[in-house]
Amino acid sequence: MEMRAMRAFVAVVEEQGLSAAARRLHISQPAVSQTIGALEREFGVQLLIRSSTGVQATESGLTLLAEARAILARYDQALATMDARAAAAATLRIGIPVELPPDLLSKALLDLAVAYPTTRVQARHLSTADQLTALHANDLDLGLLRMRPAGQEFDAMLVAQEPLGVVLVAEHATGLAGPDGIRLDALIGLDWLGFPRAGSPAWHDEVTAILRSHGVDPGPVPPDGPPLIAEVKLASLSVGKSFTLAPPGWSQPLPETVAWFPLAGHPIVRRTWAVWNAGSHRRDLGHLIASLDQPPAVRVR
């Protein structure tokens, strides 16, 4: 007995008529009648009692009705489960840090859309620490991290290097900037508007170590929480003797009183690594990673 025959039988009993069942199934009434007749011949019993007022199930028909409903419910559940797995497989989950070179993902995602039009990209803004946790839990397919994880669980590829410059009140930069920018040790005495260590411990430790090696006191570690948004940083810069670090071409518009300067010698370079599970065999993920595979040259403007 096929699934379509079971559906036809259940529809006839529930609708109490062949015509109503045919309308529900969007097939002709003769086709429904032939299906019921074939079932009765197959089982060798009468399943329905036909009358001028409709049809009713016999005792054998009621037994078949219960079994058919159970089988159809399991079948429909199996279809729903497989559809859900297919939809999940077609979703590529990517972790993105707060700041990212604007051109890093755009071309790669366009290439992915052409090569795999059914793949849906789900992007989440997460810190490096949160991305690493999500990768371990298989909640991300690809992370863009400020560090390369140790061990062999993940594969990693360097996709961006950004020499960070300094943003500070323009009048404070008078006399500090030379032909190659501002020397890092010229910032001694200014407060660094940093970021919480918990979000990216390795990157935080690298930055603070470089600042200290040039005589700049990084100050107390900011409390755990999300990094300061650009608007808050700019407001803090405008009212105090402080500085923050930012890549060239920072996406946030700067007010007239604030300016960006390169750091002479590019002592602080922010690296971004593409990280994914070493055992992944997803072709769409592989295509995206290949599109990101470009010489990670230091970008200087």
C-alpha positions in Angstrom: 0.0 0.0 0.0 1.5 3.3 -1.1 1.4 6.6 0.9 -0.9 8.2 -1.6 -3.4 5.4 -1.2 -3.3 5.8 2.6 -3.9 9.5 2.3 -6.8 8.9 0.0 -8.4 6.4 2.4 -8.0 8.7 5.4 -9.4 11.6 3.4 -12.5 9.6 2.4 -13.2 8.5 6.0 -12.7 12.0 7.4 -14.7 13.8 4.7 -17.4 11.0 4.7 -17.6 11.1 1.0 -15.7 10.5 -2.2 -16.4 13.9 -3.8 -15.3 15.8 -0.7 -12.1 13.7 -0.5 -11.4 14.3 -4.2 -11.6 18.0 -3.7 -9.3 17.9 -0.6 -6.7 15.8 -2.5 -7.1 17.8 -5.8 -7.7 14.7 -7.8 -10.7 13.3 -9.6 -13.5 11.4 -7.9 -13.1 8.3 -10.1 -9.4 8.2 -9.1 -10.4 8.2 -5.4 -13.0 5.5 -6.0 -10.4 3.3 -7.9 -7.9 3.7 -5.1 -10.4 2.6 -2.4 -11.4 -0.4 -4.6 -7.8 -1.4 -5.0 -7.3 -1.3 -1.2 -10.3 -3.5 -0.6 -9.0 -6.0 -3.1 -5.5 -5.9 -1.6 -6.7 -6.6 1.9 -9.6 -8.8 0.9 -12.1 -7.0 3.2 -14.7 -4.3 2.9 -13.4 -1.0 4.2 -16.3 1.4 3.5 -20.0 1.2 3.6 -21.4 3.4 0.8 -24.9 4.9 1.1 -26.9 7.8 -0.4 -25.8 10.0 2.6 -22.1 9.2 2.2 -19.6 6.6 3.4 -18.7 5.1 6.7 -15.8 2.9 7.7 -16.4 -0.7 8.6 -14.7 -2.3 11.6 -11.8 -3.3 9.3 -11.8 0.2 7.9 -11.5 1.7 11.4 -8.5 -0.5 12.1 -6.9 0.5 8.8 -7.7 4.2 9.6 -5.8 4.1 12.9 -2.7 2.5 11.3 -2.8 4.7 8.3 -2.9 7.9 10.5 0.0 6.7 12.5 2.1 5.8 9.5 1.3 9.1 7.8 2.2 11.1 10.9 5.6 9.4 11.1 6.2 9.9 7.4 5.3 13.6 7.6 7.6 13.9 10.6 10.4 12.3 8.7 9.9 14.7 5.8 9.9 17.7 8.2 13.0 16.6 9.9 14.9 16.1 6.6 13.7 19.5 5.3 14.9 21.1 8.5 18.3 19.4 8.1 18.5 20.5 4.5 17.7 24.1 5.5 20.4 24.0 8.2 22.9 22.6 5.8 22.2 25.5 3.4 22.9 28.1 6.1 26.5 29.2 6.5 27.0 30.7 9.9 29.8 33.3 10.1 31.2 35.2 13.1 32.3 38.8 12.5 34.2 41.0 14.9 33.1 44.6 15.7 35.5 46.2 13.2 36.4 44.5 9.9 38.0 45.9 6.6 34.9 46.8 4.6 36.2 45.1 1.4 37.2 41.8 3.1 33.9 39.9 2.8 32.0 41.8 0.1 33.6 40.1 -3.0 33.9 36.7 -1.3 30.1 36.8 -0.5 29.3 37.8 -4.0 31.3 34.9 -5.4 29.6 32.6 -2.9 26.1 33.8 -4.0 26.9 33.0 -7.7 28.5 29.6 -7.0 26.0 28.5 -4.3 22.7 30.4 -4.8 20.9 28.2 -2.3 23.3 28.9 0.5 22.0 31.5 3.0 24.6 33.4 5.0 23.9 34.1 8.7 26.4 36.7 10.1 26.7 37.4 13.8 28.8 40.1 15.4 30.8 38.3 18.1 34.1 38.9 20.0 37.0 36.6 19.3 36.4 34.7 22.6 32.7 34.3 21.8 33.4 33.1 18.3 35.9 30.5 19.6 33.3 29.2 22.0 30.7 29.0 19.2 33.2 27.2 17.0 33.9 24.6 19.7 30.1 24.1 20.1 29.6 23.8 16.3 27.4 26.9 16.4 29.6 28.7 13.8 30.9 27.4 10.4 33.5 30.2 10.0 34.9 32.7 12.4 36.9 35.8 11.8 39.2 36.0 14.8 41.9 38.3 16.1 44.1 35.3 16.9 45.0 31.9 15.5 43.8 29.1 17.8 46.3 26.6 19.0 46.0 22.8 18.3 44.7 20.8 15.4 40.9 21.1 15.9 40.7 24.1 13.6 42.2 25.2 10.4 43.1 28.9 10.0 44.2 31.4 7.3 45.4 34.9 7.7 43.1 37.1 5.7 43.8 40.7 6.8 46.6 42.8 8.3 45.7 46.4 9.3 48.3 48.9 10.6 46.6 50.8 13.3 46.9 54.5 13.5 46.0 56.9 16.3 42.8 59.0 16.7 43.1 62.0 19.0 42.1 65.6 19.3 43.7 67.5 16.5 45.2 70.2 18.7 46.9 67.6 20.8 48.6 66.3 17.7 50.3 69.7 17.1 54.0 69.1 17.3 53.6 65.3 17.6 53.1 64.4 13.9 56.2 64.0 11.7 56.5 63.2 8.0 55.8 59.5 8.8 53.1 60.0 11.3 53.1 60.1 15.1 55.7 58.1 17.1 54.1 55.8 19.6 56.3 57.1 22.4 54.9 60.6 21.7 51.7 59.5 23.2 53.2 59.2 26.7 50.9 61.0 29.1 47.7 60.4 27.1 45.1 57.9 28.2 44.4 55.0 25.9 40.7 54.3 25.2 41.1 50.5 25.0 38.8 47.5 24.8 37.9 44.8 27.3 40.4 42.0 27.6 37.8 39.2 27.9 36.6 39.7 24.3 40.1 39.0 22.8 42.7 38.3 25.4 45.6 37.5 23.0 45.1 40.7 21.0 44.6 42.8 24.1 47.8 41.5 25.6 49.7 42.1 22.4 48.6 45.8 22.1 49.3 46.5 25.8 52.7 44.9 25.6 53.6 47.1 22.5 52.3 50.3 24.3 54.4 49.5 27.4 57.5 48.8 25.3 57.2 52.3 24.0 56.7 53.8 27.4 52.9 54.3 27.1 50.9 53.3 30.2 47.8 51.4 28.9 46.0 52.1 32.2 43.6 49.8 33.9 42.0 47.0 32.0 38.5 48.1 30.9 35.7 46.1 32.7 34.3 43.1 30.9 31.5 44.0 28.4 31.2 45.0 24.8 33.8 47.3 23.3 33.0 51.0 23.2 31.1 52.0 20.1 32.7 54.6 17.9 30.4 57.4 18.9 31.3 56.9 22.6 35.0 56.8 21.8 34.8 60.0 19.8 32.9 61.8 22.6 35.5 60.7 25.1 38.3 61.9 22.9 36.8 65.3 22.6 36.6 66.0 26.3 40.0 64.6 27.6 43.6 64.0 26.9 43.2 60.5 25.4 43.7 58.5 22.2 42.3 55.4 20.6 43.7 53.1 17.9 41.9 52.7 14.5 42.8 51.4 11.1 43.2 53.8 8.1 40.0 54.8 6.5 38.0 54.2 9.7 34.4 53.9 8.7 33.3 56.2 11.5 33.1 59.9 10.3 35.4 62.1 12.4 34.3 65.5 13.7 36.5 68.4 12.8 38.1 68.5 16.2 39.4 64.9 15.9 41.9 63.5 13.5 43.5 60.2 12.5 47.3 59.9 12.1 49.4 56.9 11.1 51.8 55.5 13.7 55.4 55.9 12.5 56.8 52.5 11.6 53.5 50.8 12.0 54.3 49.2 15.4 50.7 47.9 15.9 49.2 45.6 13.2 45.8 44.1 13.7 45.5 40.6 12.1 42.3 38.8 11.2 42.2 35.0 10.8 39.6 33.0 9.1 39.1 29.9 11.3 37.0 26.8 10.6 36.6 23.2 11.8 39.4 21.1 10.4 37.0 18.2 9.7 34.6 20.3 7.6 33.8 19.0 4.1 31.3 21.7 3.1 31.9 22.8 -0.4 30.2 26.2 0.0 32.4 26.9 3.0 35.5 25.8 1.0 34.5 28.2 -1.8 34.1 31.1 0.6 37.5 30.4 2.2 39.1 30.2 -1.2 37.6 33.6 -2.1 39.1 35.0 1.1 42.5 33.5 0.2 44.4 36.6 -0.9 47.8 38.0 0.0 47.3 39.5 3.5 49.5 42.4 2.8 49.7 45.2 5.4 47.3 47.9 4.2 48.9 51.4 4.4 47.4 54.6 3.3 
